[in-house]
């Protein structure tokens, strides 16, 4: 059941008149002080519980939403029939801090595809982006303990990626890839189903529907172990385009979509591209000449 206070925290009703509740109004002032001193909503909620203060009479629990409601409530300035609890300066300081923390810079559309392929060049974890520091874009590794994080403007990210893609377009040998080969043995499940098909066919009167089903299941199991040839042929077509067409924005987008598997944020704050064939284009434009062996 969702419980809501009929009277805002900090006030009480006596003889039909709204009055300040001494204990709660003191807590309101303390909440504003703690917040302007830098304490987070959840920490303030925990502090209120530690002190034994109650937001609801039926439970001692607090949460960050309760704290948020208190911090944004203008009634504490003495609106309408509510007596004042806070000085205007204290309320204003808290609102300025709240606005600053909530001033997120909109993420440009071109950053979305970059986020999907962004990884940490130190530990391999996902790189995340936020703008909590005064609206300035920050990229950081999601793995606990990894310290790879940097402030990079969105336009700088786009420029650096465009530079790497242009180098890649001028180095088509990086797109070379061995045709994947199927060297794996059939799975035990595929062998089992194949034996079942043989047994069924050797019967005097094999069940037609059952046999058809077994053959389809057997084929599906066998094909599931085959390598995916589509990326190889896509890379070959892309290489042909690079060799026969002029480099333009559309070709670079296709190169990014098809050939680039990861955008690695290195420990030095630069970008390294890792391609789907395992090769890498270093941040300084140099290539890793190693090509993965056929599989």
C-alpha positions as CSV (number, residue, x, y, z in Angstrom):
1,X,0.0,0.0,0.0
2,X,1.4,3.5,-0.9
3,X,1.3,5.8,2.1
4,X,1.2,9.5,1.6
5,X,1.3,12.3,4.2
6,X,-1.7,14.6,4.1
7,X,0.4,17.3,5.8
8,X,3.9,18.0,4.5
9,X,6.8,16.7,6.7
10,X,7.7,19.5,9.2
11,X,4.1,20.5,10.0
12,X,1.3,19.4,12.2
13,X,-2.4,20.3,12.6
14,X,-3.6,21.6,16.0
15,X,-7.1,22.9,16.6
16,X,-7.6,23.2,12.9
17,X,-4.5,25.3,12.4
18,X,-1.2,24.3,10.6
19,X,1.8,24.7,12.9
20,X,5.4,23.8,12.8
21,X,6.2,20.5,14.4
22,X,9.3,21.2,16.4
23,X,11.0,17.8,15.8
24,X,10.2,17.6,12.2
25,X,10.9,21.3,11.3
26,X,14.3,20.9,12.9
27,X,14.8,17.8,10.7
28,X,13.8,19.8,7.6
29,X,16.5,22.4,8.4
30,X,19.0,19.6,9.0
31,X,18.1,17.9,5.7
32,X,18.7,21.1,3.8
33,X,22.0,21.6,5.6
34,X,23.2,18.1,4.9
35,X,22.3,18.4,1.2
36,X,24.1,21.7,0.7
37,X,27.1,20.2,2.4
38,X,27.2,17.6,-0.3
39,X,25.4,14.6,1.1
40,X,23.3,12.5,-1.3
41,X,19.6,11.8,-1.0
42,X,20.1,8.1,0.0
43,X,22.7,9.1,2.7
44,X,20.4,11.7,4.1
45,X,17.6,9.1,4.3
46,X,19.9,6.7,6.2
47,X,20.9,9.5,8.6
48,X,17.3,10.3,9.3
49,X,16.7,6.6,10.2
50,X,19.8,6.5,12.3
51,X,18.5,9.5,14.3
52,X,15.2,7.7,14.8
53,X,13.1,10.3,13.0
54,X,10.0,9.2,11.2
55,X,8.6,10.5,7.9
56,X,5.5,8.2,8.3
57,X,4.1,7.4,11.7
58,X,3.6,3.7,10.8
59,X,7.2,3.0,9.8
60,X,10.8,4.1,10.5
61,X,11.8,3.7,6.9
62,X,13.1,6.6,4.8
63,X,14.1,6.6,1.1
64,X,15.7,9.1,-1.3
65,X,12.3,10.1,-2.7
66,X,11.1,11.3,0.7
67,X,14.2,13.5,0.9
68,X,13.7,14.8,-2.6
69,X,10.1,15.8,-1.9
70,X,11.3,17.8,1.2
71,X,14.1,19.5,-0.7
72,X,11.7,20.7,-3.5
73,X,8.8,21.8,-1.3
74,X,8.4,25.5,-1.4
75,X,5.9,25.5,1.4
76,X,8.8,25.7,3.8
77,X,9.2,29.3,2.8
78,X,5.9,30.1,4.4
79,X,3.5,29.8,1.4
80,X,-0.3,30.3,2.0
81,X,-1.3,29.0,5.4
82,X,2.0,27.2,6.1
83,X,4.3,29.0,8.6
84,X,7.9,29.4,7.4
85,X,10.5,26.8,8.4
86,X,13.4,27.9,6.2
87,X,15.2,31.1,5.4
88,X,15.0,31.9,1.6
89,X,18.8,31.7,1.3
90,X,18.9,28.1,2.6
91,X,16.1,27.1,0.2
92,X,17.8,28.8,-2.8
93,X,21.2,27.2,-2.1
94,X,19.6,23.8,-2.3
95,X,17.7,24.5,-5.5
96,X,20.8,25.8,-7.2
97,X,22.7,22.6,-6.3
98,X,19.8,20.5,-7.5
99,X,19.6,22.3,-10.8
100,X,23.4,21.9,-11.3
101,X,23.2,18.2,-10.6
102,X,20.3,17.8,-13.0
103,X,21.8,19.8,-15.8
104,X,22.5,16.9,-18.2
105,X,23.7,17.7,-21.7
106,X,21.6,16.1,-24.3
107,X,23.4,13.2,-26.0
108,X,23.8,13.9,-29.7
109,X,22.4,11.4,-32.1
110,X,25.9,10.5,-33.5
111,X,27.0,9.4,-30.0
112,X,24.5,6.6,-29.8
113,X,26.3,4.2,-32.2
114,X,29.6,5.0,-30.5
115,X,28.2,4.1,-27.1
116,X,27.1,0.7,-28.5
117,X,30.7,-0.2,-29.4
118,X,32.6,1.7,-26.7
119,X,34.8,-0.5,-24.5
120,X,37.6,0.0,-22.0
121,X,41.0,-0.3,-23.6
122,X,42.4,-1.2,-20.1
123,X,40.2,-4.0,-18.8
124,X,37.7,-4.7,-21.6
125,X,34.6,-3.5,-19.7
126,X,31.9,-1.4,-21.2
127,X,32.5,2.4,-21.4
128,X,29.6,4.5,-20.2
129,X,28.9,8.2,-20.7
130,X,27.3,10.7,-18.5
131,X,27.2,14.5,-18.1
132,X,26.8,14.8,-14.3
133,X,29.8,17.1,-13.9
134,X,28.3,20.4,-14.9
135,X,27.1,19.0,-18.2
136,X,30.6,18.0,-19.3
137,X,30.6,14.6,-21.1
138,X,32.5,11.9,-19.1
139,X,33.4,8.4,-20.3
140,X,34.2,5.8,-17.7
141,X,34.6,2.1,-17.3
142,X,31.7,0.3,-15.7
143,X,33.9,-2.3,-14.0
144,X,34.4,-1.7,-10.3
145,X,38.0,-0.9,-9.5
146,X,38.9,0.2,-13.1
147,X,40.1,3.9,-13.1
148,X,39.8,4.4,-16.8
149,X,37.7,7.6,-17.1
150,X,38.1,10.8,-19.0
151,X,36.2,14.0,-19.9
152,X,36.0,14.2,-23.7
153,X,33.7,16.6,-25.6
154,X,31.3,14.8,-28.0
155,X,32.6,16.7,-31.0
156,X,36.2,15.6,-30.2
157,X,35.0,12.0,-30.0
158,X,33.4,12.3,-33.4
159,X,36.4,14.0,-34.9
160,X,38.8,11.3,-33.5
161,X,36.6,8.5,-34.8
162,X,36.3,10.1,-38.3
163,X,40.1,10.4,-38.4
164,X,40.5,6.7,-37.6
165,X,37.9,5.7,-40.2
166,X,39.6,7.7,-42.8
167,X,42.9,6.0,-42.1
168,X,41.1,2.6,-42.2
169,X,39.5,3.5,-45.6
170,X,43.0,4.3,-46.9
171,X,44.4,1.0,-45.6
172,X,42.1,-1.7,-47.2
173,X,44.5,-4.5,-46.3
174,X,43.2,-4.2,-42.8
175,X,39.9,-5.6,-44.1
176,X,41.5,-8.8,-45.3
177,X,40.1,-11.9,-43.6
178,X,40.5,-15.6,-44.1
179,X,37.3,-17.4,-45.2
180,X,36.1,-19.1,-42.0
181,X,36.5,-22.9,-42.2
182,X,34.4,-25.5,-40.4
183,X,36.9,-27.7,-38.7
184,X,34.8,-28.7,-35.7
185,X,33.7,-32.3,-35.2
186,X,29.9,-33.0,-35.2
187,X,28.4,-32.5,-31.7
188,X,27.3,-35.5,-29.7
189,X,23.7,-34.3,-30.1
190,X,24.1,-34.2,-33.9
191,X,25.5,-37.8,-33.9
192,X,22.7,-39.0,-31.6
193,X,20.0,-37.5,-33.8
194,X,21.7,-38.9,-36.9
195,X,21.8,-42.4,-35.4
196,X,18.1,-42.0,-34.5
197,X,17.3,-41.1,-38.2
198,X,19.2,-44.2,-39.4
199,X,17.3,-46.5,-36.9
200,X,14.0,-45.0,-38.0
201,X,14.8,-45.5,-41.7
202,X,15.8,-49.1,-41.1
203,X,12.4,-49.9,-39.7
204,X,10.0,-52.0,-41.9
205,X,7.5,-49.1,-41.7
206,X,9.2,-45.9,-40.6
207,X,6.9,-43.2,-39.3
208,X,7.0,-40.6,-42.1
209,X,6.2,-37.5,-39.9
210,X,8.5,-38.5,-37.2
211,X,11.3,-39.2,-39.7
212,X,10.8,-35.8,-41.3
213,X,11.0,-34.2,-38.0
214,X,14.2,-36.1,-37.1
215,X,15.8,-35.1,-40.4
216,X,15.0,-31.4,-39.9
217,X,16.2,-31.4,-36.3
218,X,19.4,-33.2,-37.4
219,X,20.1,-30.7,-40.1
220,X,19.5,-27.8,-37.7
221,X,21.9,-29.2,-35.2
222,X,24.6,-29.8,-37.9
223,X,24.2,-26.3,-39.3
224,X,24.3,-24.7,-35.9
225,X,28.0,-25.6,-35.7
226,X,28.9,-24.0,-39.0
227,X,30.7,-20.6,-38.9
228,X,28.8,-17.4,-39.9
229,X,30.1,-16.5,-43.3
230,X,28.0,-13.3,-43.6
231,X,30.6,-10.9,-41.9
232,X,33.3,-12.3,-44.2
233,X,31.4,-11.5,-47.4
234,X,30.3,-8.1,-46.0
235,X,34.0,-7.3,-45.5
236,X,34.9,-8.4,-49.0
237,X,32.2,-6.2,-50.5
238,X,33.2,-3.3,-48.3
239,X,36.9,-3.7,-49.4
240,X,35.8,-3.6,-53.1
241,X,33.8,-0.4,-52.5
242,X,36.9,1.3,-50.9
243,X,39.1,0.3,-53.8
244,X,36.6,1.4,-56.5
245,X,34.8,4.4,-55.0
246,X,35.7,7.7,-53.6
247,X,35.7,8.0,-49.8
248,X,32.6,9.9,-48.5
249,X,30.6,10.1,-45.4
250,X,28.2,7.3,-46.4
251,X,31.1,4.9,-47.0
252,X,32.7,5.8,-43.7
253,X,29.4,5.1,-41.9
254,X,29.2,1.7,-43.6
255,X,32.8,1.0,-42.7
256,X,32.0,1.8,-39.1
257,X,28.8,-0.3,-39.0
258,X,30.3,-3.4,-40.7
259,X,34.0,-3.5,-40.0
260,X,34.4,-2.0,-36.5
261,X,33.6,-4.3,-33.6
262,X,34.9,-2.1,-30.7
263,X,36.0,1.4,-30.0
264,X,38.5,1.1,-27.3
265,X,39.2,4.0,-25.0
266,X,42.9,3.6,-24.1
267,X,44.6,4.5,-20.8
268,X,45.9,7.7,-22.5
269,X,42.5,8.9,-23.5
270,X,42.8,8.1,-27.3
271,X,40.7,5.8,-29.4
272,X,41.7,2.4,-30.8
273,X,39.6,0.5,-33.3
274,X,39.2,-3.2,-33.2
275,X,37.8,-4.8,-36.3
276,X,35.6,-7.8,-36.6
277,X,38.5,-9.8,-38.1
278,X,40.6,-9.2,-35.0
279,X,42.9,-6.5,-36.4
280,X,43.3,-3.2,-34.6
281,X,44.0,0.3,-35.8
282,X,46.0,2.0,-33.1
283,X,45.3,5.5,-31.8
284,X,48.4,6.9,-33.7
285,X,47.0,5.6,-37.0
286,X,49.4,2.6,-37.0
287,X,47.9,-0.8,-37.8
288,X,48.4,-4.2,-36.2
289,X,49.5,-6.3,-39.1
290,X,48.6,-9.6,-37.5
291,X,45.7,-11.3,-39.1
292,X,43.9,-14.1,-37.2
293,X,44.3,-17.5,-38.6
294,X,41.4,-19.3,-40.4
295,X,39.0,-21.0,-38.1
